[in-house]
Amino acid sequence: MNINPFEMKPISLDRCFTERKDLYGYSYDKQTVDPYTKLRVILMNGAEFEQVGFGHNAMRNEARGDLRRDLAVLRRSEQMQQKRIACLKPISESVLENTIAYEQLAVDLTATMAKREKNAYVKHCLDFALLEDFDHLYRYADLMNMESGEKAEDLVGKYAEIMPGRPTISEHRHPFDDVKRPIGAKDDLLTKLQVNIITAAEQQTMNYYMNQCGFYKSDLGRRLYQEIGMIEEQHVSQYGSLIDPTCTPLEKLLMHEYTECYLYYSCAESESDPKIKAVWEELFEQEVAHLHYAAGLLEKYDGTDRREVIPNGAFPELLVLGPQKEYVRDVLKNTVTETGMREDFAKIDALPDTFDFFEYQKRVNGSATGVASHEVIEKHVKELGEDYRYQEKDHPVIALRKRDEDNYVLGRVKGKIGI
C-alpha cells in the first residue's frame, strides 16, 4: 500500500499542542530494549532538533510578520515533539552508553541508505563518512571498556561489529574538502529524503558531542568528545552542502515536514516496543498536520503549489534499520585510505605533497602524541594488553588487524598501504 500523506485528512494544528503531563511519560528499559528502538529514538530526536533549528533560522531571515507568526506556531509543536522523544531515553542510561547508540545509528543508518542510494555521488559521500563513524564507535567502545569494564557489543546487540575504521586521526581535513556538490530538483525523491535525514542525524551527533565534551567525567573522555565532535562538524558540512541551495525557505520547510512524516511512518512500521510504536503513530498524525500547514504556507506566501516541489507524495521504500556488517566490511576494504579532495575524493597517495590536507594535519594534530582518539587505544593496550573490539572474523584491512598497537598513519601518511 502506497502511503501519501498529502492525501490524508489532517487533524487541526491546535490538537498538536501537547498537555504538559503527556510530554514526560514512558521511558524504555535500557536492560531489555532492542538496540534499534534506541536508535530510532535518537534518529527522531535529531529530526526534531533539525526542524526546530531550521524554523528559528527561517524566522530570523523573514520580514513578513504574519509568516513569522505562522512559523512560530509550527515550531512550538515541533518543540513539544522533541521534548517528548528526548524523555523516551531513561535516566539510568549514561552519556557513554548513549554515545555508543549514537555511533551505531550513524553506522547502520548510513550503510542502509548508501545501499539503496541511486545518486552515485551521494552514495560515495555516505560511504566515505560511514568509515569514520565506524571508527568512532570503536574509539568510544574502548574508552567505555577501559573506564567501566562494559562491553559495547552488549549495547549494540552484536548487530554491529566494533573494530577500527578509517583512523579518526586521519579524518581531520581542511574545511575546503568537506564542501560537496549539491543535488538538484531533478534528483529522485528518495535521494532528497536521505540527504535531509543524514544531515539531521549527523547534526544531532555534533550537537551532543559539542555539549558533552565539557561535562564528561575524565580528561581523556573530554578530549575524545572534543576531537570526534570536530569530525562530526565536518560531516555536517559535507551532508549539509548536498542539500539543494536553490529551494526557497518555504520549499525547504515543506521538504522538512515531508521528511518527518516519512521517518515517523517508517519508525512506526518497524518498532518492536508497543508503547513507543504508539508514540510514533501519534507523532506521524501530527506531522501530517504540519505537512498540510506547510503546504498552505507555501501556497499563501510564495504562490507555489506543493506539487511543484513534491510532484508525487507517495512514500518511497521505507527506512528499516538493521545490521550492515558485510556492507561495512566491503566499504572498509575498498576505500579506507580515501580522503576529501575539494568536491571529490581521492586516495591519500594520489594527493600532491603540497595539498593542504597535510598542512592542516600538521597544524591540528602535530604528532600523534596527545591526540585523544589515538591515546585511548594506546592506553587500553597498555592497561589491558590489547584493544577492545568485537569482530566476527579477521579485519578486512590487513593494516588494521593488530590488537596490540594503534595504526595512526593509514589514510594520513602517503605510502602506507592498508590492503
C-alpha positions in Angstrom: 0.0 0.0 0.0 1.4 3.4 -1.0 1.1 6.0 1.8 0.7 9.5 0.6 0.5 12.0 3.5 -0.8 14.7 1.2 -3.9 12.6 0.6 -4.6 12.1 4.3 -7.1 14.3 6.2 -5.0 16.2 8.8 -6.0 17.0 12.3 -6.2 20.6 13.3 -2.9 22.2 14.3 -4.3 23.1 17.7 -4.6 19.4 18.5 -0.8 19.1 18.1 -0.2 21.1 21.2 0.5 18.5 23.9 -0.6 18.8 27.5 2.4 19.1 29.8 1.7 15.8 31.6 2.0 13.9 28.4 5.4 15.3 27.5 7.1 13.3 30.2 6.0 9.7 30.5 7.3 6.4 29.3 11.0 5.6 29.0 12.4 2.4 27.7 14.2 -0.1 29.9 17.9 0.0 28.9 18.4 -3.6 30.1 15.8 -5.1 27.8 15.3 -2.6 25.0 16.0 -3.6 21.4 19.0 -1.6 20.2 17.1 -0.4 17.2 14.5 1.1 19.4 17.2 3.2 21.0 18.5 4.2 17.5 15.0 5.3 16.3 14.7 7.5 19.4 18.0 9.2 18.6 17.1 9.5 15.0 13.7 11.2 15.6 15.2 13.4 18.3 17.7 14.6 15.7 15.0 15.1 13.1 13.0 17.3 15.5 16.2 19.3 16.5 16.8 19.9 12.8 13.3 21.2 12.2 13.2 23.4 15.3 16.6 24.9 14.3 15.5 25.4 10.7 12.3 27.1 11.9 14.3 29.6 14.0 16.6 30.4 11.2 13.8 30.8 8.7 12.1 33.3 11.1 15.3 35.3 11.6 15.6 35.7 7.8 11.9 36.6 7.2 10.5 40.1 7.4 6.8 39.3 6.9 5.2 39.4 10.3 2.3 37.1 9.5 4.6 34.4 8.2 6.9 34.8 11.2 3.9 34.1 13.5 2.8 31.1 11.3 6.3 29.7 11.6 6.2 30.2 15.4 3.0 28.1 15.7 4.6 25.2 13.7 7.9 25.5 15.6 6.2 25.3 19.0 4.5 22.0 18.1 7.8 20.6 16.8 9.5 21.6 20.1 6.9 19.7 22.1 7.5 16.6 19.9 11.3 16.8 20.6 10.8 17.1 24.3 8.6 14.0 24.3 11.0 12.0 22.3 14.0 13.1 24.4 12.4 11.6 27.5 11.9 8.2 26.0 15.5 7.7 27.0 15.8 6.6 30.6 17.6 8.5 33.3 19.8 5.4 34.0 21.4 5.5 30.6 24.9 7.0 30.9 26.4 9.6 28.5 28.8 7.0 27.1 26.1 4.3 26.8 24.0 6.8 24.8 27.1 7.7 22.7 27.5 4.0 21.7 23.9 4.1 20.4 24.6 7.4 18.5 27.5 5.8 16.7 25.7 2.6 16.0 22.9 4.7 14.5 25.5 6.6 12.4 26.9 3.3 11.1 23.7 1.4 10.4 21.7 4.4 9.1 24.4 5.5 6.8 25.0 2.0 5.4 21.3 1.3 5.0 20.8 4.5 3.0 24.0 4.1 0.9 23.0 0.6 -0.2 19.8 1.9 -1.8 21.0 5.3 -3.0 20.5 6.0 -6.7 22.8 9.0 -7.0 26.3 7.6 -7.2 27.9 10.8 -5.9 25.6 10.9 -2.8 26.3 7.2 -2.3 30.1 7.9 -2.3 29.6 10.7 0.3 27.7 8.3 2.5 30.2 5.5 2.2 33.1 8.0 2.9 31.7 9.2 6.2 30.5 5.7 7.1 34.0 4.5 7.8 34.7 7.5 10.1 31.6 6.9 12.2 32.5 3.2 12.3 35.9 4.2 13.8 34.3 6.5 16.3 32.2 3.6 17.6 35.5 1.7 18.2 37.2 4.5 20.0 34.2 5.2 22.3 33.9 1.4 23.0 37.5 1.2 24.1 37.0 4.2 26.4 34.0 2.5 27.9 35.7 -0.8 28.4 38.7 0.8 30.0 36.7 3.0 32.3 33.9 0.8 33.4 34.6 -2.7 32.1 31.4 -2.6 30.0 31.4 -4.3 26.6 29.8 -2.2 23.8 29.0 -5.4 22.0 26.2 -6.0 24.5 24.8 -2.5 23.9 24.7 -2.9 20.2 23.2 -6.3 20.5 26.1 -7.7 18.4 24.3 -6.3 15.4 27.3 -4.2 14.6 31.0 -5.1 14.6 33.3 -2.9 16.7 36.8 -2.5 15.2 38.9 0.2 13.6 37.6 2.1 10.5 39.4 5.0 8.9 41.5 6.1 11.9 40.0 9.2 13.5 43.3 10.9 13.5 43.3 10.6 9.7 39.9 12.2 9.3 40.9 15.8 10.1 40.7 17.6 6.7 40.9 21.2 5.5 37.4 22.8 5.6 37.5 23.2 1.8 37.4 19.4 1.4 34.2 18.9 3.2 32.1 21.1 0.9 30.5 18.9 -1.8 28.3 19.4 -4.8 24.6 19.9 -4.1 21.8 17.8 -5.5 19.1 19.4 -7.6 15.4 19.4 -8.3 15.6 16.5 -10.8 17.1 14.1 -8.2 15.0 11.2 -7.0 12.7 11.8 -4.0 14.5 9.2 -2.0 17.8 11.0 -2.6 16.3 14.2 -1.3 14.9 12.4 1.7 18.2 10.7 2.5 20.2 13.9 2.3 17.8 15.6 4.7 17.8 12.6 7.1 21.6 12.2 7.3 22.2 15.9 7.7 19.8 15.9 10.7 21.3 12.8 12.2 24.9 14.0 12.0 23.9 17.4 13.3 22.3 15.8 16.3 25.5 13.9 17.0 27.6 17.0 16.5 25.5 19.0 18.9 25.6 16.2 21.5 29.3 15.9 21.4 29.8 19.7 21.5 27.9 19.8 24.8 29.3 16.6 26.3 33.0 17.4 25.8 32.8 20.0 28.6 30.9 17.8 31.0 32.5 14.3 30.7 33.9 12.8 33.9 37.5 12.1 32.7 40.1 14.2 31.0 40.7 11.6 28.2 37.0 11.4 27.7 36.6 15.1 27.4 39.3 15.3 24.8 37.8 12.4 22.9 34.4 14.0 22.7 36.2 17.3 21.7 38.1 15.6 18.9 35.3 13.5 17.5 32.9 16.5 17.8 35.2 18.3 15.3 34.8 15.4 12.8 31.1 15.5 13.2 31.2 19.1 12.3 33.0 18.0 9.1 30.2 15.5 8.4 27.5 18.1 8.9 29.4 20.4 6.5 29.6 17.6 3.9 26.0 16.4 4.2 24.5 19.9 4.5 26.3 21.0 1.4 24.5 18.3 -0.6 21.1 20.0 0.1 19.7 21.8 -3.0 20.5 25.5 -2.3 18.1 26.8 -5.0 15.0 25.9 -2.9 13.2 28.8 -1.2 12.8 28.6 2.6 9.2 27.6 2.4 10.0 24.9 -0.2 12.6 23.6 2.3 10.1 23.8 5.1 7.7 21.6 3.1 10.5 19.1 2.5 11.4 19.1 6.2 7.9 18.2 7.1 7.6 15.5 4.4 10.9 14.0 5.7 9.5 13.8 9.2 6.3 12.2 8.0 8.3 9.6 6.2 10.5 8.9 9.2 7.7 8.6 11.7 5.8 6.3 9.5 8.9 4.2 8.9 9.6 4.0 12.6 6.1 3.0 13.4 6.1 0.2 10.9 9.3 -1.3 12.3 9.0 -0.5 16.0 9.0 -3.5 18.4 8.2 -1.6 21.6 4.3 -1.2 21.6 4.4 1.9 23.8 7.0 3.6 21.6 5.2 2.5 18.5 2.1 4.3 19.7 4.2 7.4 20.1 5.5 7.2 16.5 1.9 6.7 15.3 0.7 9.7 17.2 3.5 11.9 16.1 3.0 10.8 12.5 -0.5 12.1 12.7 0.8 15.4 14.0 3.3 15.6 11.2 0.7 15.1 8.6 -1.0 18.2 10.0 2.4 20.0 9.9 2.9 19.0 6.3 -0.5 20.3 5.2 0.1 23.5 7.1 3.5 24.0 5.4 1.9 23.3 2.0 -0.7 26.1 2.8 2.1 28.5 3.8 3.9 27.7 0.5 0.7 28.5 -1.5 -0.2 31.6 0.6 3.2 33.3 0.7 5.1 32.1 -2.3 2.2 31.3 -4.6 3.7 27.8 -5.2 1.7 24.6 -5.3 3.3 21.8 -3.3 3.3 19.6 -6.4 6.0 21.8 -7.9 8.2 20.7 -5.0 7.0 17.1 -4.4 5.0 16.0 -7.5 4.3 12.5 -6.2 3.9 12.4 -2.4 3.7 8.7 -2.1 6.4 7.4 0.2 9.3 5.6 -1.4 10.8 2.5 0.2 10.5 2.9 3.9 13.6 3.2 6.1 14.2 0.0 8.1 17.3 -0.1 10.3 19.2 -3.4 10.6 22.7 -5.0 10.7 25.1 -3.9 7.9 28.2 -5.9 8.8 29.2 -7.2 5.4 28.4 -3.9 3.7 30.7 -2.0 6.1 33.4 -4.6 5.6 33.3 -4.1 1.8 33.5 -0.3 2.1 36.4 -0.6 4.5 38.3 -2.9 2.2 38.0 -0.6 -0.8 38.0 2.9 0.5 39.8 3.1 3.9 42.7 5.2 2.5 40.4 7.8 0.9 40.3 11.4 1.9 38.5 14.5 0.6 39.8 16.4 -2.4 37.6 19.5 -2.7 34.2 18.3 -4.1 35.6 14.9 -4.8 37.5 12.1 -3.1 41.0 10.6 -3.6 43.3 8.0 -2.2 45.8 9.6 0.1 48.7 8.6 -2.1 47.2 10.5 -5.1 47.4 13.9 -3.3 50.2 16.2 -4.2 52.7 16.7 -1.4 51.7 20.3 -1.2 48.0 19.6 -0.8 46.5 21.4 2.2 45.4 18.2 3.9 48.9 17.7 5.1 49.4 21.2 6.4 46.1 21.1 8.1 47.0 17.7 9.8 50.3 19.2 10.9 48.6 22.3 12.3 45.7 20.5 14.1 47.3 17.2 15.2 51.1 17.8 15.2 52.4 14.4 16.1 50.1 11.6 17.2 51.2 12.0 20.8 48.3 13.5 22.8 45.7 13.0 20.1 42.8 11.6 22.1 41.5 9.1 19.6 44.9 7.5 19.3 45.7 7.8 23.0 42.6 6.0 24.1 43.6 2.9 22.2 47.3 3.1 23.3 46.1 3.4 26.9 43.8 0.4 26.6 46.6 -1.7 25.2 49.0 -0.6 27.9 46.5 -1.4 30.7 44.7 -4.5 29.3 47.2 -5.9 26.8 45.2 -5.3 23.7 42.5 -3.1 22.3 38.8 -3.9 22.8 36.9 -4.9 19.7 34.0 -7.2 18.7 34.5 -8.8 15.3 33.2 -12.0 13.8 36.3 -12.6 11.6 39.6 -11.0 10.6 39.5 -7.3 9.9 39.2 -6.8 6.1 42.1 -4.3 6.1 45.4 -6.1 6.9 47.0 -2.9 8.3 44.2 -2.7 11.0 44.4 -6.3 12.3 47.0 -5.7 15.1 45.4 -5.7 18.5 48.5 -4.5 20.5 49.1 -1.1 18.8 47.0 1.6 17.1 47.5 2.5 13.5 47.7 6.2 13.2 49.2 6.6 9.8 46.8 4.8 7.5 44.9 7.3 5.3 47.1 10.1 6.8 50.7 9.4 5.6 51.5 8.7 2.0 52.9 5.3 1.2 51.2 3.4 4.0 49.2 0.7 2.2 46.2 -0.7 4.0 45.2 -3.7 2.0 
